[in-house]
Amino acid sequence: MGSHTLNVPVRVFTWSARVFWLVTLALLLTFVTYLSKDKTAPKLAANGGLSACFDCDNGWNWHVLLMGIAFGIAMTESILAFCSSSLRGNGYAKWVHLTWQAIALILSAFAMASIVVAKGSEHKHMYSVHTYCGVLTLALFALQFAWGLCAFVLFKSKLSDATRYQMGTYHILLGKFTYFAGIGTCVNGFVDMQMMMVHAGQPYYGSATMAQNWASIFLWLTSAAVFGAMTTSRTAELVTDSDEKVAV
Protein backbone atom coordinates (compact mmCIF):
# COMPACT_ATOMS: atom_id res chain seq x y z
CA MET A 1 0.00 0.00 0.00
CA GLY A 2 2.98 2.29 -0.33
CA SER A 3 5.70 3.35 2.09
CA HIS A 4 3.77 5.80 4.25
CA THR A 5 2.68 4.71 7.73
CA LEU A 6 1.25 6.53 10.72
CA ASN A 7 3.77 7.54 13.35
CA VAL A 8 1.99 5.58 16.07
CA PRO A 9 3.28 2.33 17.62
CA VAL A 10 1.19 -0.61 16.45
CA ARG A 11 0.85 -1.84 20.03
CA VAL A 12 -1.25 1.24 20.83
CA PHE A 13 -3.87 0.00 18.38
CA THR A 14 -3.56 -3.70 19.20
CA TRP A 15 -4.00 -3.21 22.93
CA SER A 16 -6.72 -0.62 22.39
CA ALA A 17 -8.60 -3.23 20.35
CA ARG A 18 -8.29 -5.70 23.22
CA VAL A 19 -9.52 -3.22 25.79
CA PHE A 20 -12.48 -2.36 23.56
CA TRP A 21 -13.47 -5.99 23.00
CA LEU A 22 -13.22 -6.69 26.73
CA VAL A 23 -15.66 -3.84 27.39
CA THR A 24 -17.92 -5.11 24.59
CA LEU A 25 -17.90 -8.61 26.08
CA ALA A 26 -18.76 -7.27 29.55
CA LEU A 27 -21.69 -5.30 28.13
CA LEU A 28 -22.97 -8.29 26.14
CA LEU A 29 -22.71 -10.63 29.13
CA THR A 30 -24.53 -8.11 31.31
CA PHE A 31 -27.26 -7.69 28.71
CA VAL A 32 -27.93 -11.32 27.90
CA THR A 33 -27.72 -12.63 31.47
CA TYR A 34 -29.58 -9.87 33.29
CA LEU A 35 -30.83 -6.84 31.41
CA SER A 36 -32.86 -8.71 28.77
CA LYS A 37 -35.01 -10.42 31.38
CA ASP A 38 -38.70 -9.82 31.99
CA LYS A 39 -38.21 -6.82 34.27
CA THR A 40 -37.09 -4.72 31.27
CA ALA A 41 -39.58 -6.07 28.74
CA PRO A 42 -42.70 -7.46 30.42
CA LYS A 43 -44.17 -8.81 27.17
CA LEU A 44 -41.04 -10.89 26.62
CA ALA A 45 -41.02 -12.51 30.03
CA ALA A 46 -39.10 -15.55 28.81
CA ASN A 47 -36.42 -13.57 26.99
CA GLY A 48 -33.41 -13.60 29.29
CA GLY A 49 -30.52 -15.65 30.54
CA LEU A 50 -28.32 -18.26 28.91
CA SER A 51 -29.88 -21.60 29.82
CA ALA A 52 -30.28 -24.38 27.26
CA CYS A 53 -34.04 -23.80 27.21
CA PHE A 54 -34.42 -22.47 23.69
CA ASP A 55 -38.18 -22.89 24.03
CA CYS A 56 -37.85 -20.03 26.53
CA ASP A 57 -36.72 -17.85 23.62
CA ASN A 58 -33.25 -17.26 25.07
CA GLY A 59 -31.72 -18.69 21.92
CA TRP A 60 -31.67 -15.02 20.97
CA ASN A 61 -29.22 -14.38 23.78
CA TRP A 62 -26.92 -17.22 22.80
CA HIS A 63 -26.91 -15.93 19.22
CA VAL A 64 -26.01 -12.41 20.35
CA LEU A 65 -23.25 -13.53 22.70
CA LEU A 66 -21.65 -16.14 20.42
CA MET A 67 -21.65 -13.91 17.34
CA GLY A 68 -20.27 -11.05 19.42
CA ILE A 69 -17.40 -13.26 20.58
CA ALA A 70 -16.86 -14.74 17.11
CA PHE A 71 -16.43 -11.41 15.35
CA GLY A 72 -15.60 -9.03 18.19
CA ILE A 73 -12.91 -11.25 19.75
CA ALA A 74 -11.90 -14.28 17.67
CA MET A 75 -11.82 -12.53 14.29
CA THR A 76 -10.14 -9.51 15.87
CA GLU A 77 -7.38 -11.64 17.38
CA SER A 78 -6.93 -13.57 14.13
CA ILE A 79 -6.06 -10.30 12.39
CA LEU A 80 -3.91 -8.97 15.22
CA ALA A 81 -1.80 -12.14 15.04
CA PHE A 82 -0.18 -10.70 11.91
CA CYS A 83 0.42 -7.38 13.66
CA SER A 84 2.69 -9.07 16.22
CA SER A 85 6.37 -8.97 15.28
CA SER A 86 7.17 -11.73 17.77
CA LEU A 87 4.60 -14.12 16.29
CA ARG A 88 5.72 -13.36 12.76
CA GLY A 89 9.36 -13.71 13.71
CA ASN A 90 9.02 -17.24 15.06
CA GLY A 91 6.59 -18.38 12.38
CA TYR A 92 3.61 -18.81 14.71
CA ALA A 93 1.45 -16.03 13.27
CA LYS A 94 -0.19 -18.24 10.63
CA TRP A 95 -1.14 -20.91 13.15
CA VAL A 96 -2.45 -18.44 15.73
CA HIS A 97 -4.43 -16.80 12.93
CA LEU A 98 -5.85 -20.15 11.81
CA THR A 99 -6.75 -21.15 15.38
CA TRP A 100 -8.70 -17.95 16.00
CA GLN A 101 -10.39 -18.27 12.61
CA ALA A 102 -11.46 -21.82 13.44
CA ILE A 103 -12.81 -20.68 16.81
CA ALA A 104 -14.80 -17.92 15.08
CA LEU A 105 -16.19 -20.42 12.58
CA ILE A 106 -17.28 -22.86 15.31
CA LEU A 107 -18.87 -20.10 17.40
CA SER A 108 -20.71 -18.80 14.34
CA ALA A 109 -22.08 -22.27 13.64
CA PHE A 110 -23.38 -22.61 17.21
CA ALA A 111 -24.79 -19.08 17.06
CA MET A 112 -26.70 -19.90 13.90
CA ALA A 113 -28.00 -23.14 15.40
CA SER A 114 -29.27 -21.28 18.47
CA ILE A 115 -31.19 -18.69 16.50
CA VAL A 116 -32.68 -21.29 14.12
CA VAL A 117 -33.98 -23.28 17.10
CA ALA A 118 -35.23 -20.13 18.83
CA LYS A 119 -37.13 -18.96 15.75
CA GLY A 120 -38.35 -22.40 14.72
CA SER A 121 -41.92 -21.73 15.82
CA GLU A 122 -42.21 -18.51 13.82
CA HIS A 123 -43.74 -18.42 10.36
CA LYS A 124 -41.88 -15.44 8.89
CA HIS A 125 -38.17 -15.71 8.14
CA MET A 126 -35.50 -14.14 5.95
CA TYR A 127 -36.99 -10.66 5.75
CA SER A 128 -34.75 -8.37 7.84
CA VAL A 129 -31.67 -6.35 6.89
CA HIS A 130 -29.74 -8.19 9.60
CA THR A 131 -30.63 -11.58 8.13
CA TYR A 132 -29.49 -10.71 4.62
CA CYS A 133 -26.30 -9.05 5.84
CA GLY A 134 -25.65 -12.08 8.03
CA VAL A 135 -26.03 -14.54 5.16
CA LEU A 136 -23.63 -12.49 3.02
CA THR A 137 -21.11 -12.21 5.86
CA LEU A 138 -21.15 -15.93 6.64
CA ALA A 139 -20.78 -16.76 2.94
CA LEU A 140 -17.73 -14.48 2.76
CA PHE A 141 -16.37 -16.04 5.94
CA ALA A 142 -16.70 -19.58 4.59
CA LEU A 143 -15.08 -18.58 1.29
CA GLN A 144 -12.10 -16.78 2.81
CA PHE A 145 -11.54 -19.54 5.39
CA ALA A 146 -11.56 -22.26 2.73
CA TRP A 147 -9.39 -20.15 0.42
CA GLY A 148 -6.72 -19.60 3.07
CA LEU A 149 -6.84 -23.19 4.29
CA CYS A 150 -6.29 -24.52 0.78
CA ALA A 151 -3.54 -22.05 -0.10
CA PHE A 152 -1.47 -22.22 3.07
CA VAL A 153 -2.25 -25.54 4.76
CA LEU A 154 -3.84 -28.25 2.62
CA PHE A 155 -2.15 -27.65 -0.74
CA LYS A 156 0.85 -25.54 0.25
CA SER A 157 3.37 -28.07 -1.06
CA LYS A 158 1.68 -28.22 -4.46
CA LEU A 159 1.55 -24.48 -5.05
CA SER A 160 4.39 -22.26 -6.16
CA ASP A 161 5.45 -19.26 -4.10
CA ALA A 162 4.04 -16.95 -6.76
CA THR A 163 0.68 -18.71 -6.69
CA ARG A 164 0.50 -18.58 -2.89
CA TYR A 165 1.40 -14.91 -3.05
CA GLN A 166 -1.49 -14.21 -5.40
CA MET A 167 -3.90 -16.37 -3.42
CA GLY A 168 -2.74 -14.63 -0.26
CA THR A 169 -3.70 -11.20 -1.58
CA TYR A 170 -7.24 -12.41 -2.28
CA HIS A 171 -7.42 -14.14 1.09
CA ILE A 172 -6.48 -10.90 2.84
CA LEU A 173 -9.00 -8.92 0.79
CA LEU A 174 -11.77 -11.41 1.57
CA GLY A 175 -10.72 -11.37 5.23
CA LYS A 176 -11.13 -7.60 5.43
CA PHE A 177 -14.51 -7.77 3.72
CA THR A 178 -15.60 -10.51 6.13
CA TYR A 179 -14.38 -8.83 9.30
CA PHE A 180 -15.87 -5.41 8.70
CA ALA A 181 -19.08 -6.89 7.26
CA GLY A 182 -19.33 -9.01 10.41
CA ILE A 183 -18.94 -6.02 12.71
CA GLY A 184 -21.59 -4.12 10.75
CA THR A 185 -23.93 -7.10 10.84
CA CYS A 186 -23.53 -7.41 14.61
CA VAL A 187 -24.40 -3.74 15.03
CA ASN A 188 -27.49 -3.89 12.83
CA GLY A 189 -28.47 -7.02 14.76
CA PHE A 190 -28.40 -4.92 17.93
CA VAL A 191 -30.70 -2.46 16.18
CA ASP A 192 -33.16 -5.22 15.25
CA MET A 193 -33.17 -6.61 18.77
CA GLN A 194 -33.44 -3.20 20.39
CA MET A 195 -36.47 -2.22 18.31
CA MET A 196 -38.15 -5.53 19.11
CA MET A 197 -37.45 -5.18 22.83
CA VAL A 198 -38.54 -1.54 23.02
CA HIS A 199 -41.76 -2.39 21.19
CA ALA A 200 -42.33 -5.14 23.77
CA GLY A 201 -41.93 -2.78 26.70
CA GLN A 202 -38.22 -2.20 27.26
CA PRO A 203 -37.72 1.41 28.46
CA TYR A 204 -36.32 3.73 25.80
CA TYR A 205 -33.64 5.07 28.14
CA GLY A 206 -33.37 2.04 30.40
CA SER A 207 -30.20 0.15 31.23
CA ALA A 208 -30.91 -2.61 28.69
CA THR A 209 -31.28 -0.09 25.86
CA MET A 210 -28.12 1.76 26.89
CA ALA A 211 -26.18 -1.52 27.14
CA GLN A 212 -27.07 -2.30 23.52
CA ASN A 213 -26.04 1.21 22.45
CA TRP A 214 -22.68 1.08 24.20
CA ALA A 215 -21.96 -2.47 23.06
CA SER A 216 -22.40 -1.25 19.49
CA ILE A 217 -20.08 1.70 20.06
CA PHE A 218 -17.32 -0.39 21.63
CA LEU A 219 -17.64 -3.02 18.92
CA TRP A 220 -17.15 -0.29 16.34
CA LEU A 221 -14.16 1.04 18.33
CA THR A 222 -12.68 -2.46 18.30
CA SER A 223 -12.85 -2.59 14.51
CA ALA A 224 -11.44 0.94 14.25
CA ALA A 225 -8.45 -0.06 16.39
CA VAL A 226 -7.89 -3.15 14.22
CA PHE A 227 -7.95 -0.98 11.12
CA GLY A 228 -5.47 1.35 12.80
CA ALA A 229 -3.15 -1.57 13.57
CA MET A 230 -3.23 -2.73 9.95
CA THR A 231 -2.74 0.76 8.56
CA THR A 232 -0.01 1.82 10.97
CA SER A 233 2.40 -1.05 10.85
CA ARG A 234 2.10 -2.53 7.37
CA THR A 235 2.26 -5.79 9.29
CA ALA A 236 -1.13 -7.22 8.41
CA GLU A 237 0.85 -9.69 6.35
CA LEU A 238 0.41 -13.27 5.32
CA VAL A 239 3.69 -15.17 5.71
CA THR A 240 4.14 -18.07 3.34
CA ASP A 241 6.37 -21.04 4.04
CA SER A 242 9.07 -19.53 1.84
CA ASP A 243 9.14 -16.44 4.08
CA GLU A 244 7.65 -14.27 1.37
CA LYS A 245 5.18 -11.72 2.65
CA VAL A 246 2.01 -10.41 1.14
CA ALA A 247 1.81 -6.84 2.41
CA VAL A 248 -1.46 -4.98 2.67
Beta strands, then each sheet from edge to edge (+ up, - down):
strand 1: 238-239
strand 2: 245-246
sheet 1: 1+ 2-
end
